[in-house]
């Protein structure tokens, strides 16, 4: 069947060469997203400023709608499992949901887990292993 196809409105953007698109080098945008007027006009029909999230990535894995639905169900199940474990105040089950390379931006998983165990053990209604 082959890989899923990009939506028609996006194919022309991906097919353009940088030399046809930019009036200055592509990486000279000072950290901002740089588009030609033509490209900006093309996406402006699809984007609501302040409401449409923009994801910048090196590549996109296009999936069929059925696969997308399955991924959404899996994500919803994982979030629900995390929520139940958090709500149960079972700190070890709750922490098991986090990847080994998790950080809060200030703390790595080990330090954050230690803090969670300490803080949650002191919460009312929590036992020595049943914490939040």
C-alpha positions in Angstrom: 0.0 0.0 0.0 3.0 2.3 0.5 3.5 5.2 3.0 0.6 7.5 3.7 0.5 10.6 1.6 0.8 14.2 2.9 -2.3 16.3 2.6 -2.4 18.0 -0.8 -2.1 21.5 0.7 1.2 20.6 2.3 2.8 18.7 -0.5 3.8 21.8 -2.5 5.5 23.3 0.5 7.6 20.2 1.1 8.6 20.0 -2.6 10.0 23.5 -2.8 13.8 24.0 -2.8 15.3 26.5 -0.3 16.9 28.5 -3.1 13.4 29.1 -4.6 11.9 30.0 -1.2 14.2 32.3 0.7 15.5 35.8 0.1 18.2 35.1 2.8 19.7 31.9 4.0 17.2 29.6 5.8 19.1 29.5 9.1 19.4 33.3 9.3 16.0 33.9 11.0 17.3 34.6 14.5 15.3 31.7 15.9 12.1 32.7 14.3 10.0 30.8 11.8 10.6 32.3 8.4 8.2 31.8 5.5 7.8 33.4 2.1 4.7 35.5 1.6 3.3 32.8 -0.7 3.8 30.1 1.9 2.4 32.3 4.7 -0.7 33.0 2.6 -1.1 29.3 1.9 -1.0 28.3 5.5 -3.0 31.3 6.8 -6.2 29.6 5.6 -5.4 26.7 7.9 -4.0 28.5 11.0 -5.6 30.6 13.6 -3.1 32.8 15.3 -3.0 32.2 19.1 -5.0 28.9 18.7 -3.2 26.6 16.3 -0.2 24.9 17.8 2.9 24.9 15.7 5.3 21.9 16.0 8.8 22.3 14.5 10.5 19.0 13.8 13.1 17.6 11.6 10.7 15.1 10.1 7.0 14.0 10.3 5.8 10.5 10.3 2.5 10.5 8.4 0.0 7.8 9.5 -3.2 6.6 8.2 -6.4 7.7 10.0 -6.9 4.2 11.5 -3.4 4.1 12.9 -3.9 7.6 14.3 -7.1 6.5 16.0 -5.2 3.5 17.6 -2.4 5.8 18.8 -5.0 8.2 20.3 -6.6 5.3 22.2 -3.2 4.1 23.4 -2.3 7.5 24.6 -5.7 8.0 26.4 -5.2 4.6 28.1 -1.7 5.5 29.3 -2.8 8.9 30.6 -5.8 7.2 32.4 -3.4 4.6 33.9 -1.1 7.4 35.1 -4.1 9.3 36.6 -5.4 6.2 38.5 -1.9 5.5 39.9 -1.5 9.1 40.9 -4.9 9.2 42.5 -4.3 5.9 44.3 -1.3 7.5 46.2 0.9 4.5 45.3 4.1 6.5 44.7 6.0 3.6 43.2 3.2 2.8 40.7 3.0 6.5 39.9 6.7 6.9 39.4 6.9 3.8 37.2 5.2 5.8 34.4 8.2 8.1 34.0 11.1 7.5 31.6 14.6 7.1 33.0 15.7 10.3 31.3 12.8 12.3 32.7 13.7 15.8 34.1 11.6 18.6 35.5 14.1 21.0 34.0 15.7 21.4 37.4 15.8 17.8 38.7 16.5 14.4 37.2 14.2 11.5 37.8 16.1 10.1 40.8 16.1 13.4 42.7 12.5 14.2 41.7 11.4 10.7 42.8 13.1 11.1 46.1 11.3 14.4 46.7 8.0 12.9 45.7 8.4 10.0 48.1 9.3 12.4 50.9 6.5 14.9 50.3 3.8 12.4 49.5 4.6 10.2 52.6 3.8 13.1 54.8 0.4 13.7 53.2 -2.7 12.9 55.2 -4.2 9.5 54.3 -1.0 8.1 53.0 0.7 5.0 54.3 4.4 4.3 54.2 4.2 2.9 50.7 0.9 4.4 49.6 1.8 8.0 48.8 1.1 10.5 46.1 
